[in-house]
Amino acid sequence: MLAYRHQFHAGNFADVFKHALLAQLVLGMTRKDKPYFHLDTHAGIGQYDLLHEWAQKNAEHKDGIARIWGRNDVPDEMQPYLDALRAENPGGTLRYYPGSPAIARRLLRAHDRMVLSELNPKDCEALAVLYARDRQVTVELADGYLALNAHLPPKERRGLIFIDSSFDRAREFKRLTDALILGNRKFATGVYALWYPLMDPASMRSFERGIVATGIRKVLQLEISVHAEDWTLGMRGCGLIVVNPPFGFDAVAQTIVAYLKPLLANGAVPPAVVRWLVPE
Ligand SMILES: C[S@@+](CC[C@H](N)C(=O)[O-])C[C@H]1O[C@@H](n2cnc3c(N)ncnc32)[C@H](O)[C@@H]1O
C-alpha cells in the first residue's frame, strides 16, 4: 500500500513548483503578528540526500532543482525557497534537498506551531529524529486525512494546511476534494494548499468540477506542464489548488510559475495556469 518513497523523486520539477509556492504561502501567514498553525498532512522525511542510491536511480532532480540551482536570473519571489536550499547546502554544491517540513520550519516564528503527519513508519521515524529536539514541531505516525480531522480547527484560529499526497491512484482526487470539504466545515478560514499531478484531461476536468461543486469560494488554481498533453511515460505536469491564499499570493505565484515554466519544460508544452477557479 505504501510503496511510494519520496526519496526517489526528491528535487524533481514537482518539488520545485510546490516548494517555491509553499515558501511564499508560509511567508504570507507570518505577515501578521498573530501565531499560526501549520499542518503538513503527508510530510515525507524532511530532508533528502540527492546522492542516496534511491535519488540517483532516475535522478529526477536533474530535470528539477538542478535546472534552477546556480542561475543568476532567479526572481525575488523564489528566494525564500532557495534560501532553504542554501541553508542545507552551505558549501554551494547541491547535495541535500529540503522537504516541505524543512522549507516551512525555517520560516516559522517562535510562537508558531507545526504538526507533521506521515503514514510510512520508516519515513515517520526519520522525520521524528530530525525534529526530536524541536518544541515547535510535533511528528505523528498518522493518516494525514485523519490528522485534518484531529487538528482542525487549531486554537490559533489561523492555519495553513498543506496536503501533498503521494497520489497512488486517480481516486485520490476524490479524497482530496473530500479533505477540502471536511477542512472547510471544521475550519472555513484556513488556508489550504492541495498538490496534484496532471492526469488525463477528463480526470482533470472532473476534479475541477468537483472542487467547484463544493461551493467553497476563493480557490486559486496553479498548474505547470513539463511535457505535452499526450505524454504517458510519467508525470506530465502538476498543480496546486490554494483556498483562501494570503493577500497578494496570486501575483507572486504568477511570477514563480512564469519563471519556472520555460526552465522545467521539455519541448512544447501547454500553457501554465494561474487562475481563480472560484473567485471570492
Ligand atoms: C509526495 S510525498 C510528501 C513529500 C513532502 N510533502 C515534501 O514535499 O517534502 C507523500 C508522502 O505521504 C506519505 N503518505 C502516503 N499516504 C499517506 C497518508 N494517508 N497519510 C499520511 N502520509 C501518507 C508517503 O509515505 C510519502 O512520504
Ligand as a Chemical Component Dictionary entry (heavy atoms), coordinates in Angstrom:
data_LIG
# 
_chem_comp.id                   LIG 
_chem_comp.type                 NON-POLYMER 
_chem_comp.pdbx_formal_charge   0 
_chem_comp.three_letter_code    LIG 
# 
loop_
_chem_comp_atom.comp_id 
_chem_comp_atom.atom_id 
_chem_comp_atom.alt_atom_id 
_chem_comp_atom.type_symbol 
_chem_comp_atom.charge 
_chem_comp_atom.model_Cartn_x 
_chem_comp_atom.model_Cartn_y 
_chem_comp_atom.model_Cartn_z 
_chem_comp_atom.pdbx_ordinal 
LIG C1  C1  C 0  4.762  13.352 -2.037 1  
LIG S1  S1  S 1  5.361  12.648 -0.564 2  
LIG C2  C2  C 0  5.483  14.001 0.517  3  
LIG C3  C3  C 0  6.572  14.930 0.277  4  
LIG C4  C4  C 0  6.644  16.071 1.245  5  
LIG N1  N1  N 0  5.339  16.697 1.449  6  
LIG C5  C5  C 0  7.581  17.119 0.723  7  
LIG O1  O1  O 0  7.143  17.987 -0.040 8  
LIG O2  O2  O -1 8.773  17.081 1.076  9  
LIG C6  C6  C 0  3.946  11.850 0.119  10 
LIG C7  C7  C 0  4.201  11.217 1.483  11 
LIG O3  O3  O 0  2.927  10.834 2.006  12 
LIG C8  C8  C 0  3.077  9.627  2.710  13 
LIG N2  N2  N 0  1.714  9.080  2.796  14 
LIG C9  C9  C 0  1.024  8.313  1.919  15 
LIG N3  N3  N 0  -0.253 8.159  2.322  16 
LIG C10 C10 C 0  -0.388 8.887  3.466  17 
LIG C11 C11 C 0  -1.464 9.172  4.331  18 
LIG N4  N4  N 0  -2.694 8.672  4.102  19 
LIG N5  N5  N 0  -1.241 9.965  5.397  20 
LIG C12 C12 C 0  -0.011 10.486 5.637  21 
LIG N6  N6  N 0  1.051  10.256 4.846  22 
LIG C13 C13 C 0  0.873  9.470  3.778  23 
LIG C14 C14 C 0  4.081  8.848  1.912  24 
LIG O4  O4  O 0  4.721  7.885  2.722  25 
LIG C15 C15 C 0  5.034  9.967  1.448  26 
LIG O5  O5  O 0  6.090  10.130 2.356  27 
# 
loop_
_chem_comp_bond.comp_id 
_chem_comp_bond.atom_id_1 
_chem_comp_bond.atom_id_2 
_chem_comp_bond.value_order 
_chem_comp_bond.pdbx_ordinal 
LIG C1  S1  SING 1  
LIG S1  C2  SING 2  
LIG S1  C6  SING 3  
LIG C2  C3  SING 4  
LIG C3  C4  SING 5  
LIG C4  N1  SING 6  
LIG C4  C5  SING 7  
LIG C5  O1  DOUB 8  
LIG C5  O2  SING 9  
LIG C6  C7  SING 10 
LIG C7  O3  SING 11 
LIG C7  C15 SING 12 
LIG O3  C8  SING 13 
LIG C8  N2  SING 14 
LIG C8  C14 SING 15 
LIG N2  C9  SING 16 
LIG N2  C13 SING 17 
LIG C9  N3  DOUB 18 
LIG N3  C10 SING 19 
LIG C10 C11 SING 20 
LIG C10 C13 DOUB 21 
LIG C11 N4  SING 22 
LIG C11 N5  DOUB 23 
LIG N5  C12 SING 24 
LIG C12 N6  DOUB 25 
LIG N6  C13 SING 26 
LIG C14 O4  SING 27 
LIG C14 C15 SING 28 
LIG C15 O5  SING 29 
# 
